[in-house]
Amino acid sequence: MISVQAWSDAQKLWDFQRMGHKPRPCSVAVGLGSHDLGVADTTADLYHRGMFPLVVFTGATSRTTQERMPRGEAEHYRERAVELGVPAGAILVEPHARNTGDNICFSRAILDERRVPVSSVLLVSKPYEERRSYATARKLWPDVEWVCASTSMTLPEYVDSVGDARLVLDMMVGAQQRLMIYPRQGFMIEQEIPDGIKAAYERLRDQGFTSRLAPATSDQA
């Protein structure tokens, strides 16, 4: 049973992670692999709205996705986007990334290899990882403009879509922790984190929402 206080704190983290960017046309899009096929759905919608001509779906598998997406997150995203009407020729697949840093670096390498000119990137992620993804992208590819996008959902709607409230809160706590420790390790730009957000994170952590925390010495972004 998740307490009222825990839900309130989770809502604070959810709201903080949303960057509030308005989607606009960009050179390319990068869809970050995960358990959430909603990233592919949102990417397809943005493509049909004329927001980019080319997308890189990036991601191998993780402990969360190895059974659900055995061909790799990026490949499953590609298949979903094609089902939703995105031309196969408008999609590049990067199948090796296993963390957000890899997502950015490997996607950049593919675009460089194909000599695709990039001045702006529409970065599509899970809703509760917009800020984390943005901070990583700004650090690793600082000379382009980043615009964040994700599925437009409330926290309760997202929990219902995943079907596992504890997992969602665990992942949100993990995302918030990385925002706090990874800048010191050189994986992200520094983000100003209000005291109220830090307190909400600490309460959730202390209540045991810890399965997705990274070791303080982790080298994975």
N, C-alpha and C positions, 0 to 999 in steps of 0.2 A: 504493500500500500504506500503510495507516494503522498506525502503530507501536503497540506495547503501551502505551507511555507516553501517547500521544495518546488512546487509548481510556480509560485510567485518568483522565486529566484531563477528558475529556468526561463521564465518569460523575459526577465531582465537580460539574461545572456543572449537569448534569441533576438531581442530587439537591438542589442548592441552589435551583434554580428552583421546585421543587415546594413549595407553601406548607403542605401537610399539613392543609388545612381539611377538616372533615367536612361534606358537603353537608347543608343543612337548608332547610326551607321559607322562601322569600323572596318579596318583593312581585312581582318580575319576574326574568327572566333576560336577559342580554345575551350573545349568541354572536358572538365576534370572528372576522371573516372572515380567510381564509388559504387556502393550498393544500390544507389538511387537512380532508377531509369528516368525519373522525372527530369534529370539533367538533360538527357537526350530529347525528351519531349519539349522542354523549354527551348533548347537549341533549335529544334525544328521549327517551332513557332516563330522564333526570332529570324530564322532564315526566310521564312515565308513573308515576314514583314519587311524584308529587304535590308536587314541590319548588317549583313556581311555576305560575301560571295563564296567563302571557303572556310571550313571548320577543321580543326585538328581535334579528334577525340583521343584522349591519352589515358592509359592505365593498363596495368597487367591484371593481377588478381591479388586479393588480400585474404586474411582469415575470414572476413565477412562475406566475400564474394566468390571464393574458389569453388563452392558447390553450385551457387546460383548462376554464375557466369563463367563456366569452365573454359570458354574460348577467349577469355580476357574481357575486362570491362570496356575497353575501347571498341573491341569488335562487336560486343553486344549493343553498345551505344550506336555504332554505325548501322547495324541491322534495324534497330528501332527507328532511327532517323529516316532510313530509306523507306520503311513501312509507312512513315508519316509524310512521304512525298519529297524528301530532300534528294536531289540527284546524287547518285553514287560518285560522280565525277567532282562533286563539290565537297567531298569528305576525304580527309587524310587520317590514317590510323597510326597511332604511336603505341605499340603494345608492350613496352618494357618498363614504364614508370611505376614505381612502387611507393612514392611519396609525393607531396606537393612540389617540392624542389625539383624532383625528376620531371614531373609533369611540365613545368615551365621550361627547364633546360632542354629536355628532349624535344618538346614541341618547337622551340626556337631552332634547334638544329635541323629538324625536318624542313622547316620553312626556309631557312638559310640555304640548305642543300638544293631546294627547288627554286631558289632565287625569287621568292615571293616578297615583294616590297611591303614592309609592315611599319606603319606609324601609329596604329592604335589597335587594341585587342579587346574584344568583348569576351570577358572571362565568365564562364558559366559554371556554377558550383551548386552544392547543396545550400539551402537557405541559411543554415547555421554556420556555414564556413566561408561566407563572403569576405569578411574582414581578414580572416586568416589567409585566405588565398590571395587577396589583394596585397597584403603585407609581404608575402613571399614573392609574388610576381614583381612588385616594385623593387625589391632587393636584387633579384637575379636578372631582371631585364629592365633596367631603369630608364632606357632611352625611348620607350614607347609609352603611349597613354593607355591606361587600363580603365575599362568600364565594367563594373560588376553586374551580373544578372543571376537570378535564380527563380525557381518556381514561386509564384505568388500564392502563399498559403499561410494560414495562422499556425501557431505551434500545435494546438489541439488537432487541427486538420492533418498536420504532418505526422504527428504521433499515430493517428488513426491509419494513415497510409502505410506506415512502417509496421504497425501492429505490435510494437514492443516499446512501451514507454520508458522502461529503465534503460534500454539500449540507447534510445535517443538522448536521454539526459546524460548518460555516460559519455556519449560522443560529443555533446555540447561542452561538457566539462573539460574533456580532452582538448577540444579546439581552443577554449579559453586559456587553458594552461599554456599551450604553445605560443599564444600571443604574448604571454608574460615572460616565458623563458627563452624563446628562440632568438629574439633580437640580441641578447647577450652572447649567443653562440654564432651570430653572424648569418642566420638563416632568413631573417625578416627585417624589414624596417621597424623602427620603434613606433608604437601606437600609444597615444595617451589613453590610459584606462582609468575611468572614474573610480573613486573609492567605493561607491555603491556596487559597481560591477565586481570589484575585487572581493567585497564582502559576500556577495551572492555566490561567487565561485567557491570561496572558502567554506561557506555553509554546505553547499552541495558536496564538495569534496569530503568534508568531515562526516557527512551522512552516508558516505560509502559509494558515491557515484564515481568510481575510480577505475573501472576496467579499461578505459582508453587513455589513461594518463601515460605520458612519456617519462622515462627516467630523466632527471635533471641533466644528465650527461649525454642524453641521446644525440645522435648525429643525423637523425632523420627529420626532415621538415614535412 
